[in-house]
């Protein structure tokens, strides 16, 4: 499968508040992960799919938080992809600390402001598939914040760009 080039996205979500019944309770921490197993599933209704390692932090979070977001990374955003893909990485709080992000108006999740595209999603279905969970989300918002640059790709174990 390393011979199949894939686009690179940053999947993000915000933990739900500790007390969901209190409208003034602060939201939880932001979480993010780099993914290459992301695809469009349907145009009508608009659905996308992301594959998450079962039991990962993001899998656990999206099991309780139905709202999440995706930033489609541009070729100049390799550092962001690497930051959120590190094994044994530091906490998500530190990963987001110096990263400029916008907040999704529906999900509240961090979005990369100069990504090629951003989507906010609501989980419609979760499918167990081997050691991964396929999360199918309905696209609630879609934007194209930047038309600059090409897509960041992952091929043969390395980040690449077109050209």
GROMACS elastic network, one bead per residue, 0.5 to 0.9 nm:
[ bonds ]
;  ai    aj funct       b0    kb
    1     4     6  0.54889   500
    1     5     6  0.86347   500
    1   156     6  0.83582   500
    2     5     6  0.73723   500
    2   154     6  0.85234   500
    2   155     6  0.60157   500
    2   157     6  0.64480   500
    3   155     6  0.62969   500
    3   156     6  0.57324   500
    3   157     6  0.89862   500
    4   154     6  0.84413   500
    4   155     6  0.64471   500
    4   156     6  0.78014   500
    5    36     6  0.89629   500
    5   153     6  0.64157   500
    5   154     6  0.56669   500
    5   156     6  0.77468   500
    5   160     6  0.89961   500
    6    36     6  0.56552   500
    6    37     6  0.72985   500
    6    38     6  0.83366   500
    6   152     6  0.85300   500
    6   153     6  0.54599   500
    6   154     6  0.52743   500
    6   155     6  0.67089   500
    7    35     6  0.84291   500
    7    36     6  0.57351   500
    7    37     6  0.80960   500
    7    38     6  0.77041   500
    7    39     6  0.89272   500
    7    72     6  0.77343   500
    7    73     6  0.79187   500
    7   151     6  0.66936   500
    7   152     6  0.59856   500
    7   154     6  0.63364   500
    8    34     6  0.69566   500
    8    35     6  0.59061   500
    8    37     6  0.81757   500
    8    38     6  0.80172   500
    8    71     6  0.88108   500
    8    72     6  0.64335   500
    8    73     6  0.58773   500
    8    74     6  0.82551   500
    8    81     6  0.73199   500
    8   151     6  0.76957   500
    8   152     6  0.57050   500
    8   153     6  0.56947   500
    8   154     6  0.66060   500
    8   159     6  0.85347   500
    9    33     6  0.83709   500
    9    34     6  0.58065   500
    9    35     6  0.53697   500
    9    36     6  0.63805   500
    9    37     6  0.87508   500
    9    38     6  0.74936   500
    9    70     6  0.63860   500
    9    71     6  0.55073   500
    9    73     6  0.53588   500
    9    74     6  0.89193   500
    9    81     6  0.75124   500
    9   152     6  0.83805   500
   10    32     6  0.65804   500
   10    33     6  0.56687   500
   10    35     6  0.62098   500
   10    36     6  0.88752   500
   10    69     6  0.81918   500
   10    70     6  0.55901   500
   10    71     6  0.51543   500
   10    72     6  0.66289   500
   10    73     6  0.70185   500
   10    80     6  0.81753   500
   10    81     6  0.69127   500
   10    84     6  0.77298   500
   10   111     6  0.84848   500
   10   112     6  0.84013   500
   11    31     6  0.83071   500
   11    32     6  0.55142   500
   11    33     6  0.53780   500
   11    34     6  0.62758   500
   11    35     6  0.68598   500
   11    50     6  0.85349   500
   11    58     6  0.84609   500
   11    68     6  0.72859   500
   11    69     6  0.57622   500
   11    71     6  0.66454   500
   11    72     6  0.88840   500
   11   110     6  0.89813   500
   11   111     6  0.88715   500
   12    30     6  0.71460   500
   12    31     6  0.55682   500
   12    33     6  0.66400   500
   12    34     6  0.89319   500
   12    58     6  0.81940   500
   12    68     6  0.58365   500
   12    69     6  0.51904   500
   12    70     6  0.62543   500
   12    71     6  0.81813   500
   12   109     6  0.58596   500
   12   110     6  0.61573   500
   12   111     6  0.75370   500
   13    29     6  0.86211   500
   13    30     6  0.58856   500
   13    31     6  0.54671   500
   13    32     6  0.66200   500
   13    58     6  0.80542   500
   13    61     6  0.77576   500
   13    62     6  0.76843   500
   13    65     6  0.77063   500
   13    66     6  0.89597   500
   13    67     6  0.68269   500
   13    69     6  0.62159   500
   13    70     6  0.88883   500
   13   107     6  0.73819   500
   13   108     6  0.75542   500
   13   110     6  0.70118   500
   14    17     6  0.88316   500
   14    27     6  0.70969   500
   14    28     6  0.60855   500
   14    29     6  0.58002   500
   14    31     6  0.61348   500
   14    32     6  0.88298   500
   14    61     6  0.84167   500
   14    65     6  0.77675   500
   14    67     6  0.81364   500
   14    68     6  0.74288   500
   14   107     6  0.76897   500
   14   108     6  0.65662   500
   14   109     6  0.52278   500
   14   110     6  0.77893   500
   15    18     6  0.85645   500
   15    27     6  0.64583   500
   15    29     6  0.54794   500
   15    30     6  0.62649   500
   15    31     6  0.74573   500
   15    61     6  0.68140   500
   15    62     6  0.88795   500
   15    64     6  0.84821   500
   15    65     6  0.67208   500
   15   109     6  0.89664   500
   16    19     6  0.82915   500
   16    20     6  0.71813   500
   16    26     6  0.87207   500
   16    27     6  0.56869   500
   16    28     6  0.55232   500
   16    29     6  0.83496   500
   16    61     6  0.88436   500
   16    64     6  0.79899   500
   16    65     6  0.63485   500
   17    20     6  0.55041   500
   17    21     6  0.88834   500
   17    22     6  0.84495   500
   17    23     6  0.89741   500
   17    25     6  0.60275   500
   17    26     6  0.57571   500
   17    28     6  0.52686   500
   17    29     6  0.89935   500
   18    22     6  0.88252   500
   18    25     6  0.70599   500
   18    26     6  0.76681   500
   18    27     6  0.73555   500
   18    28     6  0.70794   500
   19    22     6  0.55650   500
   19    23     6  0.82992   500
   19    24     6  0.89860   500
   19    25     6  0.61688   500
   19    26     6  0.85362   500
   20    23     6  0.70063   500
   20    25     6  0.73207   500
   21    24     6  0.89040   500
   21    25     6  0.82949   500
   22    25     6  0.53430   500
   22    26     6  0.89669   500
   23    26     6  0.84001   500
   24    27     6  0.89958   500
   27    30     6  0.87630   500
   27   108     6  0.89638   500
   29    92     6  0.78219   500
   29    93     6  0.68452   500
   30    92     6  0.66869   500
   30    93     6  0.68014   500
   30    96     6  0.77513   500
   30   109     6  0.69395   500
   30   110     6  0.72449   500
   31    57     6  0.81068   500
   31    58     6  0.71113   500
   31    61     6  0.83536   500
   31    91     6  0.88282   500
   31    92     6  0.55511   500
   31    93     6  0.77201   500
   31    95     6  0.89767   500
   31    96     6  0.84563   500
   31   109     6  0.84090   500
   31   110     6  0.85673   500
   32    58     6  0.72446   500
   32    84     6  0.64749   500
   32    92     6  0.67943   500
   32    95     6  0.85641   500
   32    96     6  0.85129   500
   32   110     6  0.84216   500
   33    57     6  0.89865   500
   33    58     6  0.71867   500
   33    81     6  0.81531   500
   33    83     6  0.87505   500
   33    85     6  0.62233   500
   34    80     6  0.84132   500
   34    81     6  0.56184   500
   34    82     6  0.76527   500
   34    83     6  0.83238   500
   34    84     6  0.53783   500
   34    85     6  0.52660   500
   35    38     6  0.66949   500
   35    50     6  0.75483   500
   35    51     6  0.77465   500
   35    52     6  0.80245   500
   35    81     6  0.84210   500
   35    85     6  0.80312   500
   36    39     6  0.88207   500
   36    50     6  0.83143   500
   36    51     6  0.84216   500
   36   153     6  0.83112   500
   36   154     6  0.71647   500
   37    49     6  0.80156   500
   37    50     6  0.57658   500
   37    51     6  0.54776   500
   37    52     6  0.81800   500
   38    48     6  0.73006   500
   38    49     6  0.55724   500
   38    51     6  0.66458   500
   39    47     6  0.89023   500
   39    48     6  0.56505   500
   39    49     6  0.53785   500
   39    50     6  0.67475   500
   40    43     6  0.78212   500
   40    46     6  0.80632   500
   40    47     6  0.62687   500
   40    49     6  0.63794   500
   41    46     6  0.75552   500
   41    47     6  0.52296   500
   41    49     6  0.64199   500
   41   136     6  0.81171   500
   42    45     6  0.60794   500
   42    46     6  0.52569   500
   42    48     6  0.69646   500
   43    47     6  0.65434   500
   43    48     6  0.89817   500
   44    47     6  0.76587   500
   45   138     6  0.72898   500
   45   139     6  0.82956   500
   46   137     6  0.84227   500
   46   138     6  0.57734   500
   46   139     6  0.54718   500
   46   140     6  0.82217   500
   47   121     6  0.84195   500
   47   124     6  0.85720   500
   47   136     6  0.66180   500
   47   137     6  0.54839   500
   47   139     6  0.57330   500
   48   121     6  0.82686   500
   48   135     6  0.82660   500
   48   136     6  0.56610   500
   48   137     6  0.53706   500
   48   138     6  0.65724   500
   48   139     6  0.70007   500
   49   134     6  0.65382   500
   49   135     6  0.55241   500
   49   137     6  0.62186   500
   49   138     6  0.89915   500
   50   133     6  0.82954   500
   50   134     6  0.58364   500
   50   135     6  0.53629   500
   50   136     6  0.66622   500
   50   137     6  0.82399   500
   51    54     6  0.89636   500
   51    59     6  0.89755   500
   51   132     6  0.62725   500
   51   133     6  0.57060   500
   51   135     6  0.62336   500
   51   136     6  0.87944   500
   52    55     6  0.84540   500
   52    56     6  0.71988   500
   52    58     6  0.71489   500
   52    59     6  0.58224   500
   52   131     6  0.86743   500
   52   132     6  0.53525   500
   52   133     6  0.52111   500
   52   134     6  0.63945   500
   52   135     6  0.74615   500
   53    56     6  0.55434   500
   53    57     6  0.88495   500
   53    58     6  0.83185   500
   53    59     6  0.67324   500
   53   131     6  0.61489   500
   53   133     6  0.62635   500
   53   134     6  0.88778   500
   54    57     6  0.88250   500
   54    58     6  0.88752   500
   54    59     6  0.59867   500
   54    60     6  0.79449   500
   54   128     6  0.80534   500
   54   129     6  0.88535   500
   54   130     6  0.85123   500
   54   131     6  0.56008   500
   54   133     6  0.54872   500
   55    58     6  0.80554   500
   55    59     6  0.58470   500
   55    60     6  0.60254   500
   55   131     6  0.87634   500
   55   132     6  0.83886   500
   55   133     6  0.87838   500
   56    59     6  0.51051   500
   56    60     6  0.61956   500
   56    61     6  0.85123   500
   57    60     6  0.51999   500
   57    61     6  0.60460   500
   57    62     6  0.86125   500
   58    62     6  0.59684   500
   58    63     6  0.83612   500
   59    62     6  0.53280   500
   59    63     6  0.61781   500
   59   132     6  0.87391   500
   59   133     6  0.71540   500
   59   135     6  0.85889   500
   60    63     6  0.51322   500
   60    64     6  0.69209   500
   60    65     6  0.87371   500
   61    64     6  0.54805   500
   61    65     6  0.57992   500
   61    66     6  0.86339   500
   62    66     6  0.58550   500
   62    67     6  0.75640   500
   62    68     6  0.74887   500
   62   123     6  0.77949   500
   62   135     6  0.82754   500
   63    66     6  0.70532   500
   63   123     6  0.87944   500
   63   126     6  0.82865   500
   65    68     6  0.75554   500
   65   122     6  0.88047   500
   65   123     6  0.84331   500
   66   107     6  0.87787   500
   66   121     6  0.80148   500
   66   122     6  0.52331   500
   66   124     6  0.81706   500
   66   137     6  0.86319   500
   67   106     6  0.78361   500
   67   107     6  0.51292   500
   67   108     6  0.82373   500
   67   109     6  0.80032   500
   67   120     6  0.73270   500
   67   121     6  0.57262   500
   67   123     6  0.65781   500
   67   137     6  0.86669   500
   68   104     6  0.88395   500
   68   106     6  0.89503   500
   68   107     6  0.57642   500
   68   108     6  0.81109   500
   68   109     6  0.61970   500
   68   110     6  0.89779   500
   68   119     6  0.85468   500
   68   120     6  0.59168   500
   68   121     6  0.53333   500
   68   122     6  0.64073   500
   68   123     6  0.79014   500
   68   137     6  0.85444   500
   69   104     6  0.74419   500
   69   107     6  0.68875   500
   69   108     6  0.85979   500
   69   109     6  0.60142   500
   69   110     6  0.73442   500
   69   111     6  0.70279   500
   69   118     6  0.72665   500
   69   119     6  0.55300   500
   69   121     6  0.57687   500
   69   122     6  0.86035   500
   70   109     6  0.89152   500
   70   110     6  0.87553   500
   70   111     6  0.70960   500
   70   112     6  0.87656   500
   70   117     6  0.81636   500
   70   118     6  0.55817   500
   70   119     6  0.51348   500
   70   120     6  0.64614   500
   70   121     6  0.79770   500
   71   110     6  0.88246   500
   71   111     6  0.59606   500
   71   112     6  0.59564   500
   71   113     6  0.85579   500
   71   114     6  0.89969   500
   71   115     6  0.58465   500
   71   116     6  0.74137   500
   71   117     6  0.59299   500
   71   119     6  0.66092   500
   71   120     6  0.89828   500
   72   112     6  0.85180   500
   72   115     6  0.56552   500
   72   116     6  0.54628   500
   72   117     6  0.51378   500
   72   118     6  0.61751   500
   72   119     6  0.84122   500
   72   151     6  0.76847   500
   72   152     6  0.82553   500
   73    76     6  0.80275   500
   73    77     6  0.59723   500
   73    78     6  0.78853   500
   73    80     6  0.83398   500
   73    81     6  0.77018   500
   73   112     6  0.81922   500
   73   114     6  0.84226   500
   73   115     6  0.51462   500
   73   116     6  0.59783   500
   73   117     6  0.76568   500
   73   150     6  0.88332   500
   73   151     6  0.62695   500
   73   152     6  0.57468   500
   73   153     6  0.87472   500
   74    77     6  0.54338   500
   74    78     6  0.77616   500
   74   114     6  0.81413   500
   74   115     6  0.58913   500
   74   116     6  0.57126   500
   74   117     6  0.89153   500
   74   146     6  0.89190   500
   74   148     6  0.79413   500
   74   149     6  0.61437   500
   74   150     6  0.56237   500
   74   153     6  0.86138   500
   74   161     6  0.86143   500
   75    78     6  0.62911   500
   75   149     6  0.64106   500
   75   150     6  0.55587   500
   75   151     6  0.50524   500
   75   153     6  0.73649   500
   75   159     6  0.85707   500
   75   160     6  0.73966   500
   75   161     6  0.55803   500
   75   162     6  0.82111   500
   76    79     6  0.79180   500
   76   149     6  0.73267   500
   76   150     6  0.82959   500
   76   151     6  0.85262   500
   76   152     6  0.73578   500
   76   161     6  0.87405   500
   77    80     6  0.54334   500
   77    81     6  0.66351   500
   77    82     6  0.88946   500
   77   115     6  0.81195   500
   77   152     6  0.72120   500
   78    81     6  0.51042   500
   78    82     6  0.61753   500
   78    83     6  0.85626   500
   78   152     6  0.69417   500
   78   159     6  0.69271   500
   78   160     6  0.85927   500
   79    82     6  0.50968   500
   79    83     6  0.60191   500
   79    84     6  0.87790   500
   80    83     6  0.50949   500
   80    84     6  0.64663   500
   80    85     6  0.86599   500
   80    99     6  0.85336   500
   81    84     6  0.55769   500
   81    85     6  0.61997   500
   81    86     6  0.88753   500
   81   152     6  0.88411   500
   81   159     6  0.86954   500
   82    85     6  0.50709   500
   82    86     6  0.61988   500
   82   159     6  0.88069   500
   83    86     6  0.58604   500
   83    89     6  0.80027   500
   83    95     6  0.70561   500
   84    87     6  0.88116   500
   84    89     6  0.78062   500
   84    92     6  0.82751   500
   84    95     6  0.73035   500
   85    89     6  0.79767   500
   86    89     6  0.52324   500
   86    90     6  0.86275   500
   89    92     6  0.83584   500
   89    95     6  0.86660   500
   90    93     6  0.82462   500
   90    94     6  0.66003   500
   90    95     6  0.70058   500
   91    94     6  0.55031   500
   91    95     6  0.65211   500
   91    96     6  0.89610   500
   92    96     6  0.61904   500
   92    97     6  0.84332   500
   93    96     6  0.54269   500
   93    97     6  0.60526   500
   94    98     6  0.77374   500
   95    98     6  0.72579   500
   95    99     6  0.73477   500
   96    99     6  0.51166   500
   96   100     6  0.79225   500
   96   101     6  0.81973   500
   96   110     6  0.87420   500
   97   100     6  0.84075   500
   99   112     6  0.84505   500
  100   111     6  0.87550   500
  100   112     6  0.70292   500
  100   113     6  0.73898   500
  101   110     6  0.55754   500
  101   111     6  0.53603   500
  101   112     6  0.50845   500
  101   113     6  0.59549   500
  102   108     6  0.89375   500
  102   109     6  0.82313   500
  102   110     6  0.56790   500
  102   111     6  0.50711   500
  102   112     6  0.63815   500
  102   113     6  0.59439   500
  103   106     6  0.86467   500
  103   107     6  0.78577   500
  103   108     6  0.52212   500
  103   109     6  0.55448   500
  103   111     6  0.58985   500
  103   112     6  0.88501   500
  104   107     6  0.52537   500
  104   109     6  0.52850   500
  104   110     6  0.63156   500
  104   111     6  0.64068   500
  104   119     6  0.85915   500
  104   120     6  0.68235   500
  104   141     6  0.87111   500
  105   108     6  0.58227   500
  105   109     6  0.82853   500
  105   120     6  0.84924   500
  105   141     6  0.86680   500
  106   109     6  0.82321   500
  106   120     6  0.69579   500
  106   121     6  0.85284   500
  106   140     6  0.76963   500
  106   141     6  0.78428   500
  107   110     6  0.85868   500
  107   120     6  0.63191   500
  107   121     6  0.74616   500
  107   122     6  0.82197   500
  108   111     6  0.89650   500
  109   120     6  0.81765   500
  111   114     6  0.88878   500
  111   115     6  0.81059   500
  111   118     6  0.67691   500
  111   119     6  0.85036   500
  111   120     6  0.89747   500
  112   115     6  0.54517   500
  112   117     6  0.89075   500
  112   118     6  0.76511   500
  112   145     6  0.87304   500
  113   116     6  0.89094   500
  113   118     6  0.84333   500
  113   145     6  0.62632   500
  113   146     6  0.79049   500
  114   117     6  0.82093   500
  114   144     6  0.86220   500
  114   145     6  0.55814   500
  114   146     6  0.51802   500
  114   147     6  0.85328   500
  114   148     6  0.82881   500
  115   118     6  0.67398   500
  115   144     6  0.75666   500
  115   145     6  0.61689   500
  115   146     6  0.59540   500
  115   147     6  0.84415   500
  115   148     6  0.87740   500
  116   143     6  0.86519   500
  116   144     6  0.58894   500
  116   145     6  0.62785   500
  116   146     6  0.51732   500
  116   147     6  0.60404   500
  116   148     6  0.73532   500
  116   149     6  0.79762   500
  116   150     6  0.79411   500
  116   151     6  0.72678   500
  117   142     6  0.71833   500
  117   143     6  0.56099   500
  117   145     6  0.60872   500
  117   146     6  0.71688   500
  117   147     6  0.85356   500
  118   141     6  0.79687   500
  118   142     6  0.57110   500
  118   143     6  0.52723   500
  118   144     6  0.64133   500
  118   145     6  0.73237   500
  119   139     6  0.64350   500
  119   140     6  0.72882   500
  119   141     6  0.55122   500
  119   143     6  0.65794   500
  120   137     6  0.88321   500
  120   138     6  0.83174   500
  120   139     6  0.58304   500
  120   140     6  0.54433   500
  120   141     6  0.51133   500
  120   142     6  0.66741   500
  121   124     6  0.89705   500
  121   136     6  0.89233   500
  121   137     6  0.53307   500
  121   138     6  0.52277   500
  121   140     6  0.53124   500
  121   141     6  0.72312   500
  122   136     6  0.83828   500
  122   137     6  0.50941   500
  122   138     6  0.52493   500
  122   139     6  0.67666   500
  122   140     6  0.70151   500
  123   126     6  0.75526   500
  123   135     6  0.66823   500
  123   136     6  0.58557   500
  123   138     6  0.63323   500
  124   135     6  0.77556   500
  124   136     6  0.56867   500
  124   137     6  0.51641   500
  124   138     6  0.62225   500
  125   134     6  0.81358   500
  125   135     6  0.60675   500
  125   136     6  0.51866   500
  125   137     6  0.69899   500
  126   133     6  0.65056   500
  126   134     6  0.56573   500
  126   136     6  0.62740   500
  126   137     6  0.88941   500
  127   132     6  0.85509   500
  127   133     6  0.55991   500
  127   135     6  0.65657   500
  127   136     6  0.81519   500
  128   131     6  0.77283   500
  128   132     6  0.62921   500
  128   134     6  0.63526   500
  128   135     6  0.88878   500
  129   132     6  0.52878   500
  129   133     6  0.57301   500
  129   134     6  0.68122   500
  130   133     6  0.78138   500
  137   140     6  0.89063   500
  139   142     6  0.70594   500
  144   147     6  0.69911   500
  146   149     6  0.82780   500
  147   150     6  0.82837   500
  150   161     6  0.69362   500
  150   162     6  0.66725   500
  151   160     6  0.88075   500
  151   161     6  0.64694   500
  151   162     6  0.72041   500
  152   159     6  0.68053   500
  152   160     6  0.61564   500
  152   161     6  0.53823   500
  152   162     6  0.79058   500
  153   158     6  0.82559   500
  153   159     6  0.55551   500
  153   161     6  0.56238   500
  153   162     6  0.76803   500
  154   157     6  0.66239   500
  154   158     6  0.55377   500
  154   160     6  0.57607   500
  154   161     6  0.82979   500
  155   158     6  0.55226   500
  155   159     6  0.64173   500
  155   160     6  0.66735   500
  156   159     6  0.84454   500
